[in-house]
């Protein structure tokens, strides 16, 4: 049996942006496989590059589900800290680059904060 929905929270990269709601968005993992569809978001704000989705009560479901022969980068994995901020607990080499990619400072600040609180 496959779980078809998850409790989640959308953390907007740009909370100032005017949200547009979409009737349906399919939330998929990064492997592009049929079984990698996590859930359907209904009547939610349109997801934008840089937004985070905090999936509750779930582990790193697909870290062992990686077909390394065609997936170039592993997904970002974040841990939510006690103060509500996020720390990138993945490797720096996994970070996306190119037009539209989140700035390295975004992740470096989260990593530095994570190290300080350790």
TAZI-V11965 format. One record per backbone hydrogen bond with DSSP energy under -0.5 kcal/mol. NH is the residue of the N-H (numbers start at 1). CO is the residue of the C=O. E is the energy in kcal/mol with one decimal. If there is no record, write none. Layout:
((NH & CO & E) (NH & CO & E))
This chain:
((9 & 54 & -1.4) (11 & 9 & -0.6) (11 & 52 & -3.1) (12 & 10 & -0.7) (17 & 14 & -1.7) (19 & 17 & -0.5) (22 & 44 & -2.8) (25 & 41 & -2.1) (27 & 25 & -0.6) (27 & 39 & -3.0) (28 & 26 & -0.7) (29 & 36 & -2.9) (32 & 29 & -0.5) (36 & 33 & -2.3) (37 & 34 & -1.1) (38 & 27 & -2.5) (38 & 36 & -0.7) (39 & 27 & -1.3) (41 & 25 & -3.5) (41 & 39 & -0.5) (42 & 40 & -0.6) (43 & 22 & -0.7) (43 & 23 & -0.9) (44 & 22 & -1.1) (46 & 20 & -3.2) (51 & 48 & -2.4) (52 & 11 & -2.7) (54 & 9 & -3.1) (54 & 52 & -0.6) (55 & 53 & -1.0) (56 & 7 & -2.9) (56 & 54 & -0.6) (58 & 55 & -0.6) (61 & 59 & -2.1) (63 & 60 & -1.6) (65 & 62 & -1.1) (67 & 65 & -0.7) (68 & 66 & -1.7) (70 & 67 & -2.0) (71 & 67 & -1.3) (72 & 70 & -0.7) (79 & 87 & -2.6) (81 & 79 & -0.5) (81 & 85 & -3.2) (84 & 81 & -2.3) (87 & 79 & -2.5) (89 & 77 & -2.6) (89 & 87 & -0.7) (90 & 77 & -0.5) (94 & 91 & -1.8) (95 & 92 & -1.6) (101 & 98 & -1.9) (106 & 103 & -0.8) (107 & 103 & -1.0) (108 & 104 & -3.1) (109 & 105 & -2.7) (110 & 106 & -1.2) (111 & 107 & -2.6) (112 & 108 & -2.7) (113 & 109 & -2.3) (114 & 110 & -2.1) (115 & 111 & -2.3) (116 & 112 & -2.2) (117 & 113 & -1.9) (118 & 114 & -0.6) (118 & 115 & -0.7))
